[in-house]
Amino acid sequence: MKVIDVHAHVFPANIAEKAVGHLESYYECKWDGTGLEQDLVSSVLSAKVESCVIFSSATKEAQVRNINNYIASLQNKYPHLFIGFGTMHMDFTDYAAELDRIRLLGLKGLKFHTDFQGFYVDDPKMMPIYEAAGKDLPMLFHIGDRKSPLSAPDRLRKVVRNFPGYKIIAAHMGGYSVWEEAWKYLIGMDVFMDISSTIRYIGKEKTKKMVLAHGPEKVLFASDYPALRHKDAIDDVLSLDLGDEINEMIFHENAERVLGLA
């Protein structure tokens, strides 16, 4: 079965150890991967994953261009393996020009992690940026965190309502560590959800119930590497026993549609 991962972090060698250490400390858990390029490649190839969306988030305006260049360089180095998503920050003033440059670099979408980037998902200053991203650049949001209100599911609900027809993806089934809020505000809405970092937190039964309630045609396979290696993430989804037709949707068909690969 073809597998496309829509959610993998990667970091330059000089900051990878510090970045992963910070993530492990913040989320209070040990991550399986190193976050380094070669470790990610090994994880993807060993699991026979066809392609993998990669990204890194700018926590400061000054980091935006460098991170976009870095992700584009990896996509160019592994054109049949990596699909790059760009980054953007609320304080980046010439966002329209940078979004055009993101397109010219061949990056296929945008990733936002507002808890670390320091702005609310529905901040009014972000609305022109989302509008400029348009319907051609899918936007993936880390959503839900008991430690922070910045990425609350109800805030993404407002964005989804403001931008009908946009390709918006809520990571972690729309509610990392606050899945009850995901149920209340996002399940059933016209938004895609990736299934990363969910099954091992709320269990197979609850995850399966969420997938079926939301609509499996709007759920995407995701590893959240380096939180989990690809083989383990695949095994977790297969353990839900959703059947071949739904598995094909989740593992690649939905991603092909969102990413324009079909």
Secondary structure, 3 states (H helix, E strand, C coil): CCCEEEEEECCCCCCHHHHHHHHHHHHCCCCCCCCCHHHHHHHHHHCCCCEEEEECCCCCHHHHHHHHHHHHHHHHHCCCCEEEEECCCCCCCCHHHHHHHHHHCCCCEEEECHHHHCCCCCCHHHHHHHHHHCCCCCEEECCCCCCCCCCCHHHHHHHHHHCCCCCEEECHHHCCCCHHHHHHHCCCCCCEEECCCCHHHHHHHHHHHHHHHHCHHHEECCCCECCCCHHHHHHHHHCCCCCHHHHHHHHHHHHHHHHCCC
